[in-house]
Amino acid sequence: MSHAVPERKRTWRTGTAPGIFPVLGHGISLYRQPLAFLNSLPAYGDLVEIRLGPQRAWMVCHPELTHEVLMDPHTFDKGGPLYDRLGKLMGDGLVTCRQPTHRDKRRLLQPAFRPSHVARYTDLVTEEAAAVCRAWPVGQDVAVTEAMMALTTRVTSRVLLSDSLDDRTTAQVRDCLGAVVRGLFVRTVVPIDVLFRLPTPANRRYRRALSRLHEIIDTTITERRRGADRDDVLGTLLKAAKSDGSTAAVTDQEVHDHLITLLLTGVETQALALTSAFSLLARHPEAERRLHAELDSVLAGGRRPTPEDLPQLVYTRCVVSETLRHSSPGWLFTRVATKETELAGCRLPKGAAVLYSPHLLHHDPSSFPDPERFDPGRWLPGRPTAEERRAMMPFSAGNRKCLGDEFAMVEATLALATIAARRRLRHLPGYVDRKPRPGITMGPRSLVMTCAPRPRMPSAAPPAHRVTAAPCTSDSGMAGDDVVDDA
């Protein structure tokens, strides 16, 4: 008689990161050299204790442990230094709300991000991307980050608010969001409130941006109430605020909080991902050549992509996926233990802050061979291994996975296809790839490139990788509820 061999329980390594500064803890390392600090942590364990200011926190350094945390939101709920700060900006929106109220909030917003609605946004995205091309004269230097921020601000505001924001207000939203995400980061890694009550220029700039952002949203809501109904996210929220009694009505504050949340999560992350994609393509000519070959074949004659083209833009989507792996804008997130619990054999007290980093996971050589190499081919159908799919989580995982993940992928794929089919961006002479300044998001915040001629490929023959099914980015999809991994 044969007997089943019991599965051996994995032994996890735990440790403590060295280099704790008085008062500031590891916050100074996270601020000055965030990526180098993160990459150093796996050497000390799969779960590593760090200090954020005077507070203890635990960084998860292994994809399986990360999934253990994300798939148990009742034990590891939204919270910790990041979400404590975000709550002051977003209120009780989808990203920052605690688990008991999450399902109802997500159910309210879900219809706007269903596949049928995502297809409706195609023309909107390609129209805005084509406008970027018209504003980029060949032979001139162009501010790529600024243009991508303008593009994603316009797209997101039109999805949420139709045409409620004029060009001047849209530009203000873009600038305010940039100031807010940078200010939030330092408040997260050094959570000492007294430092941020000082009347420094940076603190005043942060407070002004926060105030103006709330003012714009409040004004938009007030004006919409006086006008006609619109089929957009704000319209959905205002209808929910007029409950007939069969469901709980959405409060005015909740309408405000949801809009702030979706603006913050939908603008800068997308803009930085697109900016990174153009920068990486300029440094990897073979990947750029393969992208151009696909675009010249699928979008013959330089036409704009349609929803029907998306299954054919396989390599284009691979470029987006690899950019999210190589240079993920959402790079650091926190959770909080709702009760005393055990993780990796370590007892964590109730209220313990638990952190995870997509950047750390995406650059682990045990999951991704040669992780610093930009290789969109990793994501061609049939190529990614189960380990790679498991470790790839730009949009979180579990039931707090980003609500707009597929919209984010479609938006980035369409914008990249529209622009790359018409314009080619080159780095300026003497360009050096420098590590980006940290914020809640991370990426090239002030990239300037030269707009070069974009010759068509001599043949429109389909590229060798052509298939009709778009590859998956991860086993759990793309957008969840973490600012960046949220919403």
N, C-alpha and C positions, 0 to 999 in steps of 0.2 A: 504494500500500500504506500502510495506517495503522499508526502506531507508538504503543504504549501510553506515556502520559506518566507517568514515575516519580513516585511520591507524594513530595511535599516533606516532608522531616523537620522537625518543629516545632523552633523555636528557643526554648529556655527561658531565663528570666531568673533569675539567682542574685544574692544579696547578703548583707549582714550587718546585723543589727538594731543600732541605736545604743543608747546608754544602759546600758553594761555597768558594774555596780557592782563595786568591788574585792571579791574573795573570793566574794560572793554572786551575781555575774553578773546575769542577768536574773531570777533566782529571786524577788527582791524585787518586781519588776513583776508576775510571774505570781501572786504571793501577794496583793498589794494590789489590783491592777486587772487580773485575769486576762483578762476578755473584751475590754477596751479594748486590752490589749497584743496579744492574738491578732489582733484586727481591724486593727491597725496594720501587721501583718507583710506582707501582700500588696503593699503599696506598695514593698517592698524586693526583691521577687522572687517567683518561683514556688517556689524553694527558698531558705530564709533561714537563715543560721547564727546560732545564739544560744548563750548560756552558761548552764548549770545548775550553780551554784556555779562551781568552776574548770574544769568539763568542757565541751568543745565538743559541740554537738548541732545537728542540722539539722531545721528545721520545714518540712514539705511543705504548700504553700499552694494547690495546684491539684488538682481531683478526678482528673484523668487521671494525674498523678504519684502521687497517693495509691493509686489502683488498681494502678499499676505496682509499688508497694511491697507492697501486701497480696496481690497475685496471685503474688508470688515469695517464699514463706515460707522457701525454702531459702537465699536470699540475705539476706532481711530477716526474721530469726526473732524470736520473742518474746524480749524482753530490754530492756536499757536501764534507766534509773533507776526507772521505775514497776514493772517486773516484778522487778527486783532486790529492791525492798522487798516486793512482794507475795509473793515466794518465801519470805520469812521468816515470813509468815503462813500461806500456803496450801500450803507445801511444793511437791511436784511434781505438783500437780493439773492439771486440763484447761486452765486459764487460763495457768498459768505454765510448763508443760512445754515443752521444746524440740521442734522439728519431728520428730526421729527417733522419739520415743515418742508423738507426738500421735495418730496414727491409731488405735492400739490402745486408748488411753484414751477417745477419742471413740466408738469402736465399742461399748465396754462400756456407756456411758451413753445412747447414742442411742435404744434402745428405749423408755425412759421418756418421751421427748419426740416420739414418732411421733404423727401425727394421731389415731389411734385412742385413744391414751392421753390426748391433750389433751382430746378430747371427754369422757372420763370425769371430768375435773377440773371440768367446768362447774358441777355442783351444789355442789362444794366452794367455788368462788369466789363464786357467788351467795349461798350460805348465809352466808359470812363478811361479804360486802358488806351483806346485809340486816341482819345483827347491828349493823353500824355505824349504819345508819339508825335502828334501835330505840334506840340510845344517844344519838342527836342529837335532843333535844326541840326542836320548832319554837319560834322566838323566843329561843333561847339562843345564846350564843357557844360555838363548838366549836373545839377544837385540831385543825385539819385534818391537818397534817403528822404529828402524833402518832398520830392515828387511822389514817392511811394506812400508817404504819410498822407499827402493830399488825396491820392487815389483811394486808399482804403478808408479814409474819413468820409469821402463822398459816397462810396459804396455802402458803408455801414449806416451812415445817416439816412440814405435813401431807403434802405431796407427797413430801418426802424421808424423813420419819420417822413417818408416820401420826400416831397420837395419843401419841407418846412424851414430848412436852413438856407439862407442865401450864402453867396460865396464868402463874404466877409465873416459871417458867423461860423461857417465851416472851418475857415482858416483859424479862427480863435479856438474852436474845439480842438483842432489838431495841435496847436501850440500848448494849450492847457494840459492836454493828455500827456504830452512829452514831459512837461515840468512835474506833473503829479507822479508819474511812474518812477522818475529818478528820485524824487523826494521820499517816496514810500520805501524805497529800498534801504536807504541809510537808517530809516526809522525801524526797519525790520531787523537788521543785523546788529544794531546798537540800540536796543529798546530802552533808552533812558530818557524819559519824557522831558526832564528839565532842560536837556540840551536843545530841544526843539521849540522851547518857549522863548529862547533868546531872540532878540530882534536883529538877527543876522540877515544879510541880503538873501541867502538861500532860503531861510525860513519864511521871509516875507514873500519871496517869489512863489513858494509852494502854497502859502495860504491864499494869495491872490488868484492863482490858477484854480485852486479848489473852489473858491467862492464864485468865480466867473463860470465855471463848469456847471455848478448847481443852479446858478441864475439862468443860464441858457436853457437848461432842461425845464425849469419851472415856467419860464416864459413860453416855451414851445407847447407845453401841456395846456396852459391857460388859453393860448390862441387857438389850439385845436378844439377845445371844448366849445368855442364860439363858432366853429366852422363846420364843414361837411365831414361826414364819416369817410375814412380812408381805409383801404385794404393793406395795412402795414402793421408792424408790431405795436405801435402806439395805439392804433385803432382797436386791435385785439385787447389790449390792456384796458382801454377806456370802456369797451363793451363789458368786460369782466367787472369793472367798477360800478356798472349799473345792474347788479344782480337782481333777478326776479324773486329771490328768496330761496330758490332751489339749491343754490350753492352759496358759499360765503363770498361776500363782495370783496373785491380788491380795493384796498384803501388808496387814497391819493399818494400817501408816502410810499406805498409799495409800487405804484406806477412809476414814480420818480426813481426809486432804487433799482428797479429792473432796467430802466433805460440807461442809467449811469453804468450799471454792471455790463450791459451788452456793448456800450460804447468803449469802455475801458478794455474789454477782452477782445473786441473785434477789430481794433484799429492798429495799435502799435505792433502787436505780435505779427500780424499779416504783413505790415509794411517792412519790418525788419527781416522777415523771411524772404520776401521778394528782393530786397536790397542785397542780402547775403547771396541769393541765387545768382544775381547778375555778377557780383564780385567773384564768386567761385567759378562761374563759367568763363570769365575773362582769364582766369589763371589755369584753366584746364581746357585747352583748345580741342582735344578729342571729344570730350563730352559736349562742348559747344557745337562741334561739327555734326555730331549725331542728332542733337536737338534740331539744328537747322535743316538737316535732311528730312526729318520727320515732318517738320512744319511745312516745308516746301512741297512735300508729297500730299499731306492731308489737307492743307489750306492752299491748294493750287490757285495761282493768280493773286495771292495776297489777301484773300477774303478773310473776314473775321470768323472765328469759330462759333459754332452753334451747339446746342445740346447733343445733337446727333454725332458731332465730331468727338465728343469726350471719350468714348470707348476706343477711338483710334489714336488718341494722344497719349500713348502708353509711355514713351520715353520722357515726354514732357512731365507727366505725373511722377515718373521716377526721379527726375531732377528735383521736383518739389519734396518728395519723400527723403531723398538723400540730403537735401539742404536742412530739413528738419532734424535729421539725425546728426549731421556734422555741425550745424550751427543753430541749434534749437533756441528760439527766442525765449521760450519758457524754460528756465533752467534750474529753479529752486522753489520748492513748495513745502508747506508745513501742515501737520496734522496735530491733534491733541488727544491724548488718552483720556477717555471718559470715565475710566475706572482703573484701579490697579490691575496690571496685566503683565503677561510675559511675552517677550519678543526675542527671538534668537537665544533663548535661555537666560535672558537678562530680565530681572524684575523692574518694571517701570511704574512709578507712582501715578496716581490719578492726577491729571493735569500736565503730565510730561509732554513736552514738545518733541515731535518726531518729524524729521525732515527727509525729503528725497530729492534727487536731482536728475532730471532727464539727461543733462549733459554728462554727468558721471556715468550713468548707465549706458549711454550711447557711445562712450569712448572707452569702454572696458574691452580690452583685447580678447578676453575670454568669450565675449559675445560677438564682437565685430573684429575680425582679423584686420590688421593695419588700420586702426580706427581713425587716424588723422588723414587718411587718403579719401578724397572726394570721388566717389564712384557710384553714379546713378544706376549702373548695371546691377548693383546689389539687389535692386527691387524689381527687376524684370520677372515676369511670371515664371514660377518654378525655381527661382534662384534663392530667395531667402530661406534660411533654415528655421526650424521651430524655435531655436534659441534666439535668433535674431528677431523674429516676430515678437517673442515674449519680452525681449529687452527694449523693444522700440515702443516708447510711450510718450510721444509729444503732446498727446491730448489726455493724459491720465488714463485711468482704467476703472472698472467697477461702475456702480450706479451713479457716481459723481463724475463720470467721464464727460468731456466737453460736449455740450448740447449741439454746438454748431460745427462739429468736426468735419462732416462731409461738405458742408457749405464752405468751410475754410479751405479744404482741398480743391473744390471746384473753383472757388474764387482765385486761388493762387495759380492753378493750372491754366485757367482762361486768361488771366492777366499776363502771365509769363508767355503764353503762346501768342497773344495779340501783339505784345511789345517786341518779343524776340523775332517774330516773323517780319518786322518792319525796321527795327533798329538793332545795331550791334554796339555794345558798350565796351570800351577799352579803359584800362587803368591809366592814370596820368604818368608821365615819365618820372621815375624815382619812387614810384609807389612802394610802400612797405606794408605788409600785412601785420597790423598791430592788434593786440588783444583789445576787445571792445571794453568801453567803460561800463561798469555794472549798473543795472537798475533792476526793477522787478522783472523787466524783460532785458534781453541782452542781444546786441547786434551792432552793426556799423551805423552810428547815429548821425554822421555828417559826411557820408561818402560822396565824392565828386568824381565823375568819370567823363571820358570823351565819347561823344556820339559819332560813331564811325559809319561809313557806308555798309549796307547789308546786301551784298550780292546774292542773287538766287543761285541755288545749286544747278549745275548744267543739266541734270537729269531728274525727272520727277518719279523715278522708280521707287517703290516702297522700300524703306529701310529694312535691313535683315531681321530686326526684332519685331516687326509688325505682327500684332495679334489684335483681337477685338475685345479683350477683357482687360480693364484697368487693374493693375496690381494693388494688393492691399498694403497699407502702410504698417499696420500692426494687427495683432489678433483681436484688438479691442476697439478699433476704429479711431476716429480722430479728435473729436472735441468733447470735452467733459465739463466739469464745473470748477476748474481751478483757474485763477485769473490767468489766463494763459493756460492753465490746465482746467479752467473753469469757464463755463458758460457755453 
